[in-house]
Amino acid sequence: MLSKLSIQNYALIDHIEWDVVQGWTVLTGETGSGKSILLGALGLVLGDRAEGIEMRGDKCIVEAVFQPSPAAIMALGSLHEGGPCILRRSIAKNGRSRAYVNDEPVKLQFLKSLAPLLVDLHGQQDGQRLHSHEGLLYAIDAFSTEAQALAQTWKQSHGHWAQAIREQRSIEAEGSLPNADSDYLQYQIKELEELDFDDPGLENLDSRLDALSHAKEIQASLNATHGLLQGDSGALDRLHDAERSMEGIAGLHKASSALLERLRSCRIEIDDLARECESQAEGVELDPAALAKAEADRDRLQRLFDKHRVSSLTELKSTMDEMEQKLSQAHRRDQRLAECSALVQQHREALDSIGDDLHAARASSADAMCSALQVHLQHLKMPAARLHFEWSSPAEPESTGPARPLLMFTANSGMSPQPLSKVASGGERSRVMLALKAALSSHLEVPTLILDEIDAGVSGDVAARMADLISSVSERAQVITISHLPQVAGRADHHFKVLKKEQGDKTVTQLRSLDADGRVEELAAMLSGSEVGDAARAQARSLMG
């Protein structure tokens, strides 16, 4: 249950600390005093969007303290510290929002998922839930654990089916490859496969062509160099002569010894150079056929480079790989599409099977719900009220279930039930909604029920009967109501007045706890207006029982 609500710098509120207790608490006050502002602040800490909120100061902070239910404790997991659950939301003037649970930062989505386990908050527009199939299905499932379990199974199965549908449409969007394109791809791949991409001769082909076309010149130059170095009276013979000349004085002249070593080193290096020239000259390829093949390879490669708009063998190989992959995908597309279509059918059959069981469970639960509502509506002076559900199947299965419910209603004998949204008056809708809240309170483990003007559109004895029903609900859960009816407010266990006051140059909303005398004055004012007399006070005391 909610035990404390702290609000700073929100709308007309500077700072309010509200301690809430078990039982039934009522909030009253003039229209525009700020009663709904309190619920708006509570909505923020329960995960509502913060866009467009009015705030004072640089930061709005809302903190709520709950005694969590078992379901909420399970959802909190490691965030539960064994005591109360403290939710906090801070919103800066620039719109930046932060959320915390027990001082640990959390995402806003976590607050939204936690909120239904802490509070059932009925706002003034929440009567629309009676007209939406999502809201009605939530209520119907609450009356049956079987329906709840099947609804969860359906949602998971629907997710598998929807994913298979998306994959099928994705494959279909790829489009099939026309036969002419397929044949052309195969021709291009075959043409490229004739190249030996691992042939080292295809690498540096231009350099190889230069070597082949000038082979005789290269060989002659290498042989000439070898002759000049190693032939008669060549460089090596002269170096030998110089070496022998230096050997005669090396032992006598220390510097000459060093020169001899350098000379010997040069002779060895030039000897190695001469041998290398001879070896390379012998290895020069004098092969007209090889030259012709290299020229043909160059022409073919250049043609393929131009055709596929690439400039290297590596890029040409990548192009061939891409074409092979495209052709493979095209060949596999029909197979993939057939496999995916079979999977869609498989998931759809499983979904339909679950859907039959889910609809049967929901139909039975809906009947039980209508029976419970009719009992409560009889107490609320609608003895002839009759309700039932009509079901329709959407064109495609929805994540909420195989069929949509429509609540049919009549308050009068001899009249056929019609859609509630078309035939129910405002007061009748209020009573149906309260009856629904009362019925659900026996099935849902939500510790706090907040009702914002759920008694709108009723008066007199009907209001008193609504108070009876709210009082009975408060025996099972904490109830907080906003009301303009003294017949309802007088039955509450605790009474707070919301009022506006001028403080300097600004208007602020305040919250005041009323004692017994304060309650009498407030109820009397609600009964008679601004002029409160003894008769109104006496009537107020009678309403308080």
C-alpha positions in Angstrom: 0.0 0.0 0.0 1.0 3.6 -0.4 2.3 5.0 2.9 3.8 8.4 1.9 3.9 10.8 -1.1 6.3 13.7 -1.2 6.0 16.3 -4.0 8.3 19.3 -4.7 7.9 22.0 -7.4 5.1 20.3 -9.4 2.5 22.5 -11.0 0.9 24.6 -8.1 2.6 22.5 -5.4 5.7 23.9 -3.7 6.1 21.1 -1.2 3.7 18.6 0.1 4.4 15.7 2.5 1.4 13.3 2.6 1.3 10.4 5.0 -1.3 7.9 3.9 -2.7 5.0 6.0 -4.7 1.9 5.5 -8.4 2.0 5.0 -10.3 4.5 2.9 -9.0 8.0 2.4 -11.0 10.7 0.7 -9.7 14.0 -0.9 -12.1 16.9 -1.3 -11.8 20.5 -2.3 -13.2 23.0 -4.7 -12.9 22.5 -8.5 -9.4 23.6 -9.6 -7.9 23.4 -6.1 -5.4 20.8 -7.2 -6.8 17.4 -6.3 -6.0 15.8 -9.6 -2.5 17.5 -9.4 -1.7 15.1 -6.6 -2.6 12.1 -8.8 -0.6 13.6 -11.6 2.4 13.7 -9.4 1.8 10.1 -8.3 1.5 9.2 -12.0 5.0 10.6 -12.7 6.6 8.4 -10.0 4.7 5.4 -11.5 6.3 6.0 -14.9 4.0 8.5 -16.8 5.6 10.7 -19.4 6.9 14.0 -18.2 6.7 16.0 -21.4 4.8 19.3 -21.0 4.5 19.2 -17.2 4.4 22.5 -15.3 7.0 22.9 -12.6 8.5 25.4 -10.2 12.1 25.9 -9.6 14.9 24.1 -11.4 13.8 20.5 -10.5 10.6 18.7 -9.8 11.0 15.7 -7.4 8.3 13.2 -6.5 8.9 10.4 -4.1 6.4 7.6 -3.1 6.9 5.0 -0.4 5.0 1.7 -0.7 4.6 -1.4 1.3 5.0 -3.8 -1.6 2.8 -6.7 -2.4 4.3 -10.2 -2.9 4.0 -9.8 -6.7 5.8 -6.4 -6.5 8.6 -8.0 -4.3 9.1 -10.7 -6.9 9.3 -8.0 -9.7 11.7 -5.9 -7.6 14.2 -8.8 -7.4 17.5 -7.6 -6.0 16.2 -4.1 -5.6 14.0 -5.3 -2.7 15.8 -4.6 0.5 13.3 -6.2 2.9 11.5 -3.0 3.8 9.4 -0.5 2.0 9.7 0.2 -1.7 10.8 3.8 -2.3 10.2 5.2 -5.8 11.7 8.6 -6.8 11.5 10.6 -10.0 13.4 13.8 -10.6 12.7 16.0 -13.6 15.0 18.9 -14.5 13.8 22.1 -16.2 15.5 21.0 -19.5 13.2 17.9 -19.5 15.8 15.4 -18.4 14.3 12.8 -16.1 15.8 10.3 -13.7 14.1 7.4 -11.9 15.1 5.5 -8.8 13.9 2.5 -6.9 15.4 2.3 -3.3 18.0 4.8 -4.4 19.1 2.6 -7.3 18.8 4.2 -10.8 16.3 2.4 -13.1 14.8 2.9 -16.5 11.4 4.5 -16.8 10.1 1.3 -18.4 10.8 -0.5 -15.2 8.6 1.9 -13.2 5.8 1.4 -15.7 6.1 -2.4 -15.3 6.1 -2.1 -11.5 3.2 0.4 -11.2 0.3 -2.1 -11.8 1.6 -4.3 -9.0 1.5 -1.3 -6.6 -1.5 0.8 -7.6 -4.7 0.6 -9.6 -5.2 4.3 -10.5 -8.6 5.1 -12.0 -8.5 8.6 -13.6 -11.5 10.6 -14.9 -10.9 9.3 -18.4 -10.4 5.7 -17.4 -14.0 4.8 -18.2 -12.7 4.4 -21.7 -11.3 1.1 -20.6 -14.9 -0.2 -20.7 -14.9 0.6 -24.4 -11.4 -0.7 -25.4 -10.9 -4.4 -26.0 -7.5 -4.3 -24.3 -9.0 -2.9 -21.1 -11.9 -5.4 -21.2 -9.5 -8.4 -21.8 -7.4 -7.3 -18.8 -10.5 -7.4 -16.6 -11.8 -10.7 -18.1 -8.5 -12.4 -17.6 -8.3 -11.2 -14.0 -11.4 -13.4 -13.3 -9.6 -16.6 -14.4 -6.1 -17.9 -13.7 -6.6 -20.3 -16.6 -7.3 -17.4 -18.9 -4.3 -15.5 -17.6 -2.0 -18.4 -18.2 -3.4 -19.1 -21.7 -3.1 -15.4 -22.6 0.6 -15.4 -21.7 1.1 -18.6 -23.8 -0.9 -17.0 -26.7 1.3 -13.8 -26.5 4.5 -15.9 -26.8 3.1 -18.0 -29.6 1.9 -14.9 -31.4 5.4 -13.4 -31.2 6.8 -16.5 -32.9 4.2 -16.4 -35.7 4.7 -12.6 -36.2 8.4 -13.1 -36.5 8.0 -15.8 -39.1 5.6 -13.5 -41.1 8.2 -10.7 -41.0 10.9 -13.1 -42.3 8.6 -14.4 -45.0 7.9 -10.8 -46.2 11.6 -10.0 -46.1 12.4 -12.9 -48.4 9.5 -11.9 -50.7 10.8 -8.3 -50.8 14.1 -9.6 -52.1 12.4 -10.4 -55.4 13.2 -13.4 -57.6 16.1 -13.3 -60.1 14.9 -13.4 -63.7 16.1 -16.4 -65.7 18.0 -14.1 -68.1 19.9 -12.5 -65.3 20.6 -15.8 -63.8 22.1 -17.1 -67.1 24.2 -14.0 -67.5 25.5 -14.3 -64.0 26.5 -17.9 -64.6 28.2 -16.9 -67.9 30.2 -14.2 -66.1 31.2 -16.5 -63.3 32.4 -19.2 -65.7 34.5 -16.6 -67.6 36.2 -15.5 -64.3 36.7 -19.1 -63.2 38.9 -19.7 -66.2 41.4 -17.4 -64.6 43.9 -19.1 -62.2 43.8 -16.5 -59.4 46.6 -18.4 -57.6 49.0 -18.2 -60.6 51.9 -16.1 -59.4 52.5 -15.2 -63.0 49.4 -13.0 -63.0 50.8 -10.9 -60.2 53.1 -8.0 -61.4 52.3 -9.0 -65.0 53.6 -5.7 -66.4 57.1 -6.2 -64.8 57.2 -9.8 -66.1 56.3 -8.6 -69.6 59.1 -6.0 -69.5 61.6 -8.8 -68.5 60.4 -11.2 -71.3 60.4 -8.6 -74.1 64.0 -7.4 -73.2 65.4 -10.8 -72.3 68.3 -10.7 -74.8 69.4 -7.2 -73.7 69.3 -8.2 -70.1 71.2 -11.4 -70.6 73.9 -9.7 -72.7 74.4 -7.0 -70.1 74.7 -9.5 -67.2 77.2 -11.6 -69.2 79.2 -8.5 -70.1 79.3 -7.4 -66.4 80.4 -10.9 -65.4 83.3 -10.8 -68.0 84.4 -7.3 -66.9 84.6 -8.5 -63.3 85.9 -12.1 -63.6 87.5 -12.3 -67.1 91.2 -12.1 -68.0 92.6 -8.8 -66.7 89.3 -8.1 -65.2 88.5 -6.3 -61.9 89.1 -9.4 -59.8 92.6 -10.1 -61.3 93.6 -6.5 -60.6 92.2 -6.8 -57.0 94.3 -10.0 -56.5 97.4 -8.1 -57.7 96.7 -5.2 -55.4 96.1 -7.7 -52.5 99.5 -9.4 -53.1 101.2 -6.0 -53.2 99.7 -5.0 -49.8 100.5 -8.3 -48.2 104.3 -7.5 -48.5 104.0 -4.5 -46.2 101.1 -5.4 -44.0 103.4 -6.8 -41.3 105.6 -3.7 -41.4 103.0 -1.0 -41.5 100.0 -1.2 -39.2 97.8 1.1 -41.3 98.5 -1.0 -44.4 97.2 -4.1 -42.6 93.8 -2.4 -42.2 93.8 -1.4 -45.8 94.6 -5.0 -46.8 91.5 -6.2 -44.9 89.3 -3.7 -46.6 90.8 -4.6 -50.0 90.2 -8.3 -49.3 86.6 -7.6 -48.3 86.0 -5.7 -51.6 87.5 -8.5 -53.6 85.2 -11.1 -51.9 82.1 -8.9 -52.5 83.0 -8.3 -56.2 83.6 -12.0 -56.6 80.1 -12.7 -55.2 78.6 -10.0 -57.5 80.3 -11.6 -60.6 78.9 -15.0 -59.7 75.4 -13.5 -59.2 75.5 -11.8 -62.6 76.5 -15.1 -64.2 73.7 -17.0 -62.4 71.0 -14.4 -63.3 72.2 -14.4 -66.9 71.7 -18.1 -67.1 68.2 -17.7 -65.6 66.9 -15.1 -68.0 63.9 -16.6 -69.9 64.4 -16.5 -73.7 60.9 -17.9 -74.5 58.8 -16.3 -77.2 55.9 -18.6 -76.2 56.0 -17.3 -72.6 56.1 -13.7 -73.9 53.1 -14.4 -76.1 51.2 -16.0 -73.2 52.0 -13.0 -70.9 50.8 -10.6 -73.5 47.6 -12.6 -73.9 47.1 -12.7 -70.1 47.6 -9.0 -69.9 45.0 -8.3 -72.6 42.5 -10.6 -71.1 43.0 -9.2 -67.6 42.7 -5.6 -68.9 39.4 -6.5 -70.7 38.0 -8.1 -67.5 39.2 -5.1 -65.4 37.4 -2.7 -67.8 34.3 -4.9 -67.9 33.9 -5.2 -64.1 35.3 -1.7 -63.3 38.1 -2.9 -61.1 41.8 -2.4 -61.1 43.4 -5.4 -59.5 43.2 -9.2 -59.2 42.0 -8.9 -55.6 39.0 -6.7 -56.6 38.2 -9.0 -59.5 38.2 -12.0 -57.2 35.8 -10.1 -54.8 33.5 -9.4 -57.7 33.4 -13.0 -58.6 32.6 -14.0 -55.0 29.8 -11.5 -54.9 28.3 -12.8 -58.1 28.5 -16.4 -56.8 26.8 -15.3 -53.5 24.1 -13.5 -55.4 23.5 -16.5 -57.7 23.5 -18.9 -54.7 21.0 -16.7 -52.8 18.8 -16.6 -55.9 18.9 -20.4 -56.2 18.2 -20.7 -52.4 15.4 -18.1 -52.3 12.6 -20.4 -53.4 13.8 -23.0 -50.9 14.1 -20.4 -48.1 10.6 -19.0 -49.0 9.1 -22.5 -48.9 10.8 -23.3 -45.6 9.6 -20.0 -44.1 6.0 -20.4 -45.4 5.9 -23.9 -43.8 7.1 -22.3 -40.5 4.4 -19.6 -40.7 1.8 -22.3 -41.2 3.2 -24.3 -38.3 3.1 -21.3 -35.9 -0.3 -20.3 -37.1 -1.7 -23.8 -36.4 -0.2 -23.7 -32.9 -1.6 -20.2 -32.4 -5.1 -21.3 -33.5 -5.0 -24.3 -31.2 -4.1 -22.1 -28.2 -6.7 -19.5 -29.4 -9.5 -22.0 -29.1 -8.6 -22.8 -25.5 -8.1 -19.1 -24.7 -11.4 -18.0 -26.1 -13.3 -20.8 -24.3 -11.6 -19.7 -21.0 -12.3 -16.0 -21.6 -15.9 -16.6 -22.5 -16.5 -18.5 -19.3 -14.6 -15.8 -17.3 -16.6 -13.0 -19.1 -19.8 -14.7 -18.0 -18.6 -14.8 -14.4 -17.6 -11.2 -14.6 -21.0 -10.1 -15.9 -22.7 -12.0 -13.1 -20.5 -10.3 -10.5 -21.2 -6.9 -12.1 -24.9 -7.4 -12.0 -24.9 -8.2 -8.3 -23.0 -5.0 -7.6 -25.3 -3.0 -9.9 -28.4 -4.2 -8.2 -27.0 -2.8 -5.0 -26.3 0.5 -6.9 -30.0 0.8 -7.7 -29.8 -0.8 -11.2 -31.9 -3.9 -10.6 -32.8 -4.5 -14.2 -29.2 -4.1 -15.5 -28.1 -6.9 -17.8 -24.6 -7.3 -19.3 -23.0 -9.7 -21.7 -20.1 -9.8 -24.1 -20.1 -10.2 -27.9 -17.0 -11.4 -29.6 -15.5 -10.5 -33.0 -12.5 -11.9 -34.7 -10.0 -9.5 -36.3 -8.8 -10.1 -39.8 -5.4 -11.1 -38.5 -4.6 -12.6 -35.0 -3.6 -9.9 -32.5 -1.2 -10.1 -29.6 -4.0 -9.6 -27.2 -5.9 -12.7 -28.3 -8.0 -14.4 -31.1 -11.1 -12.3 -30.5 -12.1 -8.8 -29.4 -14.8 -8.4 -26.7 -17.6 -5.7 -26.8 -19.5 -5.1 -23.5 -23.3 -5.0 -24.2 -25.5 -3.3 -21.6 -29.0 -2.3 -20.7 -30.3 -0.7 -17.5 -33.9 -1.2 -18.4 -36.3 -4.2 -18.5 -37.6 -5.1 -22.0 -34.7 -3.4 -23.7 -32.1 -5.4 -25.7 -28.5 -4.8 -24.5 -26.5 -2.4 -26.8 -22.9 -1.4 -26.7 -22.2 0.2 -23.4 -20.5 3.2 -25.0 -23.7 4.0 -26.9 -26.5 3.6 -24.4 -25.1 4.2 -20.9 -25.4 7.6 -19.3 -22.5 9.2 -17.4 -24.0 8.0 -14.1 -24.6 4.5 -15.4 -21.0 4.3 -16.7 -19.7 5.5 -13.3 -21.7 2.7 -11.5 -20.5 0.1 -14.0 -16.9 1.1 -13.5 -17.2 1.1 -9.7 -18.9 -2.3 -9.9 -16.0 -3.5 -12.0 -13.4 -2.2 -9.6 -15.2 -3.8 -6.7 -15.4 -7.1 -8.5 -11.7 -7.0 -9.6 -10.6 -6.2 -6.0 -11.5 -9.8 -5.1 -9.2 -11.2 -7.9 -6.3 -8.8 -8.2 -3.5 -8.5 -5.6 -3.2 -4.7 -6.0 -2.8 -3.2 -2.5 -3.9 0.4 -3.4 -6.9 1.5 -5.4 -7.2 5.1 -6.4 -10.5 6.4 -7.7 -10.7 9.9 -9.2 -14.3 11.1 -9.2 -15.7 7.6 -10.0 -18.9 8.9 -8.5 -19.4 11.6 -11.2 -22.9 11.8 -12.5 -24.7 10.3 -9.5 -26.3 11.7 -6.4 -28.6 11.0 -3.5 -29.3 7.4 -2.5 -27.1 6.1 -5.4 -24.1 8.0 -4.0 -24.7 6.5 -0.6 -24.8 3.0 -2.1 -21.6 3.7 -4.0 -20.1 4.7 -0.7 -21.2 1.3 0.8 -19.5 -0.5 -2.1 -16.3 1.5 -1.8 -16.3 0.9 2.0 -16.5 -2.8 1.4 -13.6 -2.7 -1.1 -11.5 -0.8 1.5 -11.7 -3.8 3.8 -9.6 -5.7 1.3 -7.3 -2.9 0.0 -6.3 0.6 0.6 -8.7 3.0 -1.2 -8.0 6.6 -2.0 -10.9 8.6 -3.6 -11.4 12.1 -5.0 -15.0 13.1 -4.6 -17.4 16.0 -4.7 -20.2 14.1 -3.1 -20.7 14.5 0.7 -22.5 11.1 0.8 -19.3 9.5 -0.4 -16.8 11.6 1.5 -18.6 11.2 4.8 -18.1 7.4 4.8 -14.3 7.5 4.4 -12.0 6.6 7.3 -9.7 9.5 6.7 -10.4 12.9 5.1 -8.0 15.4 3.5 -8.9 18.8 2.0 -7.0 20.2 -1.0 -7.1 24.0 -1.2 -5.4 26.8 -3.0 -3.8 29.8 -1.2 -2.1 33.0 -2.2 1.5 33.2 -1.0 3.0 36.5 -2.0 2.8 36.8 -5.8 2.0 33.1 -6.4 -0.8 30.6 -5.9 0.0 27.3 -4.2 -1.9 24.0 -3.6 -1.9 22.7 0.0 -3.1 19.5 1.6 -4.8 19.6 5.0 -5.7 16.7 7.2 -9.2 17.1 8.7 -10.1 16.1 12.3 -13.7 15.3 13.2 -14.8 18.9 13.5 -13.0 19.8 10.3 -14.7 17.0 8.5 -18.1 18.2 9.7 -17.4 21.8 8.4 -16.1 20.4 5.1 -19.1 18.1 4.5 -21.5 20.8 5.6 -20.0 23.2 3.0 -20.3 20.5 0.4 -24.0 20.1 1.3 -25.0 23.8 1.5 -22.3 25.8 -0.2 -20.6 28.8 1.3 -23.2 29.5 4.0 -22.9 26.7 6.6 -25.7 26.4 9.1 -26.5 24.1 12.0 -28.8 22.0 9.8 -26.0 21.3 7.3 -23.7 20.4 10.2 -26.3 18.0 11.6 -26.7 16.4 8.2 -22.9 16.2 7.9 -22.6 14.3 11.2 -25.3 11.9 10.1 -23.4 11.2 6.9 -20.3 10.4 9.0 -22.4 7.7 10.8 
